[in-house]
Amino acid sequence: MRNHTWYSLFILISILTGCKKQASESVIHYTSFPTGKELKAITIELDTAIFRYPFRMQAQGDRVIVMDLHNANHYFHLFTYPEFRYVSSFGKRGDAPDEMLAAENFRFVGDQEVEVWTLDSNKSTITRLGFSTSRDSLLHAKAVALDKNLLRPLDFCIYEDSLMIIPDYSGENRFCFVSPAGKLLYKSGQIPTTNLVALNESKPVLSQAWRSFVDYHPRHGIVAAATQLGEVLEIYNYRDSTHTVLIGPNGEPEFQEMNGYAIPAGIMGFSDVQVTDNYIYTVFHGRKFKDMMKNPDKIVDGGQFIYVFDLKGNPVCKYTLDRFVNGLFVDETTQKIYATDVNSNQPLVYFAL
């Protein structure tokens, strides 16, 4: 990786300069999609059975990583791409210095000297790993402790190949900009809620209800944030300082406050988001909690829909799947959507567009 010192300073100055201008915010209510299509999953045949709860998937070059939330030994598994031949596992579960307690997400960083950064919410650390010469394993390079002013980071994305953007769970702002050394540099934005009582009196609880999954596209300068509850997708364009809030038929995240915690109500919303060269893809659930609680033993894990928006926020297409998935990876070159299905003994699938 490059020397980050001067680059981080340049980015910080750019952020501070850009934030002097109030971002132009627009709110769009959508009710439907102009097109819809049913997709049938094609199972990816694996040469190993190691998964317990595959939740996230990302590929870069000839390697793909699948994050396994409940694996007894390792959180991450490395495969060849697109063959999906098992290579190795990393991110060992445990409390030793080079082990992880609670993996939340991971990111590929860089184009030439590619690294993988992982987030451990319990340890509040970002761990950087580098590929071995053979690219058959990932080696521990550095663990960075995150600023103590960050409240339990639950997701992150890499901004301009250097800084990290982490949702702000204090509720004071929407995002925290964090240096490669883990230092909190700046906060920006605000939860776009109409619940002014919660915004003024219960910010941490509100931020729990507005927990969002995030992704960033460096060429477009776009951060997308999709809410786990309700049906809200935010698009932050850091090139033109615009902020677009898309609200679907199910509205904002609904919750009840109890002893300082947000108890989910309403619906289960999105579970993953990816910004590609052309579109924003999301996994959407849309099931009501009250309905799921009527038959808790019959709850199927995941969402049955993939919602697609253009980079301006216009609804493009609603895909209805023949199974329920949690995480996705979109390869626009091959026109395939890869996904994780924790309900199946063969949990990795793809859908041809």
N, C-alpha and C positions, 0 to 999 in steps of 0.2 A: 504493500500500500504506500501511497505517497506520504510525504511529510505534511501533516494536517495543520501545522501551526499558522502559516500565513493564509492558507485557504479558509480555515475556520474564521479567522479575523475578517477576511473579505466578505464571507457569507453573513457574518453577524452584522457588519456595517450595512450590508444590503437589506437585511431584515429590518433593522432599526430605521433605515431611511424609508423603506416601503411602508412601514407601519405608521408613519406620520400622516399618511393619507387614509381616510376612512374607507374600508373596503365597501364596494358597491354590492349590496345584498338584495337578492330577489327571491321571492317565495312562489313556488309553482305547485299547484294541487293537480295531481293526475288521477284519473279514474279508470283508465284502461290503456291498452297497448294497441297500436295500429295493426300489428300482425301477431299471430300466435302459431305455435307449431308443437307437435308432440315428438319427443325424442326417446328412442329406445337404447338402453345401455348395452355396451359390448364389454364383456368381462376381460380384464387383463390377466392372463395366466401367469402366475408367479412360480418361481422355483424354490420358494421357501415359505413357511407359515410362521411368521413372527409377530403379526399385528394383534394388538388387543383393542385399540380404539384409534384408528388412523383418522386424524382430524384436519391436517393441513398438507398441502402438496405444492411444490414449486420446482420448476426446472430451469436450468441455464446451460446452454451448450449441450454436451453429451452426458450430463448428470441430472438426476432428479432426486429430491429429498422428500420423504414423507415423515411428518411429525406424528408420533404415537403417544397420546396423552397418558394412557394407563399401562404402558409396557412395564414389566417388572424390572427390566435391566437398563434399557436405553430409551431415550425420547425420540431419537432421530435415526432414520434408516436411509442409506445411500444406495441408489440403483443407477444402472445405465439408462440413458434416454435416447431413443424412444423404446428400446427393447424391454426395459424394466427387468433386467437381470440384477439380482441382489449382489451388492459389493461389500458393504460393511455397515456397522452401526456405531453411533457416537452419542455424546450427551448422556453419560452414565448417570443413573439415578442414585442420589446419595447426598450427604452433607459435607463431604471432603472438599477441599479448595477447588479441585478441578471437576467436581460433580455438580448435579443440578437437583434442586428440590421441587420446582414447579415450572416447567417449560410452558411458555405462552405462545411464542412464535419464533420465526427465523427469517433471515433475509440473505440473499446473495448480494455481495458488494463488490463492485469493480468489474472491469471487462477483461483486462489482460491478466493481472495478478488477482484472481478471484478469491475472496474470502467468504466465509459464512458467519454471520453474527446471530447469536441466539439470546433470547430474553428469559431470565429466571425471575418471576415476580416475587417469590418468597425471599430470595437472597437480594433482590433488587440489583441485579447485575446484568451487564451485557458481556457475553463471552465471544471473543473473536477466534475463529479457527481457520487454519490454512490447509489447502490440499497438499498431500504428499506429492512427490515427483511423479509417481505413477498414477496419481488421481484416484487411488483406490481407498484412501482413508483421509480423514480430517484430523489435523493435529492441533491441540490446544496452543493458542498463541498468547492470548492475554485476556484476563477477566477485569472488567471495569466496573467499579462500584458506582451506582447512580447517586446523584445528589439527594441528600436526605430530605430536601424540600419537595421531592416528587412523592406523591401518595400512591403506593402500590401500582406501579405501571403494569398494564394488562395487554398492551399491544404497542407496536412501534413500526415506523418505516424510515427508510434512509432518505434524507433530503440532500440533493445535489452531491451525492457520493461521499458525504462527510458528516453532516449533522444528522441527528435523530429527531423525529417528530413523535411525541408521546402524548396521548390524550391526557388531559388534566383532570384527575379525579378529586381535586379539591372543589371543583365546581366554579372556581373563580374565573377561569377561562376555558377555552376549548382545547388548545394545544400547548404543549411545552416544547421549546426548541432546546436541544441538549447537545453539547459538544462531544466529540469522540472520547474525551477524557471523563465524560459522565456529568459535567457541570451544567446546571440549569442556566441558560443564557437569557431566555426571553419567553414570555407567554403571549398568546394572541387569541383573538376570537372570543365568542361567548356562546353558550348553549342556546340555540334558537328556539326557545320554548315560549309558549304563551302563558305558562303557569308562573305568573309573576310572584305569587306567594312563595312557592318553593324556591324560585330564583333568588329571592331576597332573604329568605329565612332558613332554607334547608339546602344550601348549595351542595354539600357532599352527598346527601341522599339523592338529590336530583341527578348528580353526575353518575351515580350508580345505575339509576334507571336509564340514563342516556348512554350507557356503555356502548361503544361503537368499535367496529372492526375497520381498519384503515389500510389504504394503499396509496402509493405515490408513483407517478410517471415522470421521469426526469426531463424528457424531451418536451412534454406539454406543460410541465410545472404544475400539475394537478394533483391534489390530495382528495381522495374520496373517503367519506366516513359513513358507514351504514349501521344503523342502530340495531342492537340485539332484540330490543322490545319495540313494538309499534312498527311503523313503516315510514321511516325518514332516511333519505339519502342526501348527504351534503357534498357539494363540489366546491373546493377552494382552489381557485386558479391564481397562483402566485406570479404569473406573468402579467396579467391585466388587473390584478387586485379585485377580482369579483368573487362573490360567495353566493352560490345558488342552493336553495333549500327545496328539495323535492319531498312532498308529503302525499302519500298514497291514501286510499280509502280508509285504512285502519288508523290513520292519524298518528299523533305523537305517542311516545312510550307512556303507558299507564302504569301506575304503581300506588301502593299504600305505604305510608311511612310507619315503621314500627321499631322502637328502640334504636333509632339512628340508622336503620337499614331500609332499603327500598324493596318491598315485597312485590314481585311482578304481578301485574293484572293485564287485562286486555289480551294481546296476542304475542306469541313468539315471532320475532321479525326476521332479520337477516342473520346469516352465520358466516358469510365470507364476502369479500369484494376484491375485484382485480381491475385495475386500469390498464388497458392495452393501447396499442397505437391508434385504434379507431373507436373503441367503445369502453363502457364501464359494465362489467358483468357482476351480478350479485346472486347469491343463493338465498331464496326467500322461503320461509316456513308458512306463516299466515294462519296458524291454528290457535284457537282461543284456549287460554289456560283453564277456564271453567269446564270446557268440553274435555280436555285431556284429563282433568282430575276425576271425571265421572268414571273413566276406565283406565286407571293408571297402569295396570298390568298390560294393557294393549297399546301403550304409547310407542309409536315408531319414531326413532331418532333421526332428525334431519329435516330438510325441506324438499318439497317435490317440484319446486319451480326455480328457474333461472330467469331473472329479469335483466334485460339489456337496455342501457341508455346510451345516447351519444354523449360526446364530451361536453356539450352545452346543457345536458340534463333532459333532453327530450326523450320520452319513452320510445323504444324502437321495436322490441319483440319480447313476448312472454313465452318461454319454453316450458312445457309441462313434461315432466320426466316419468318414466315407468318405475322409478324407485326413489327413495329418500336419501339425500346426500348432505354432507356438512361442508366440506372444503372443495375448492375447484382450482384448476389451473387451465387457462385458455391458450392454446397454440393457434394463433390466427394463420400461420403459414400453412399448417396442415388442415386447418378448419376442424379442429377437434377440441372438445371440452373434456378434460380429465377431472375425475371427482372421487371422493372417498365415501364409501357406504359402510357404516359401522354395523348395519343390521345383517350383513352377509358374511359368510365364511370366505368369500372371494371379494374383498372390500375395495379393490381398485378397479374402476371402470372408465370408459370414455364414451362420449356421444359425438357422432359425426354430424356436423352442421350442414 
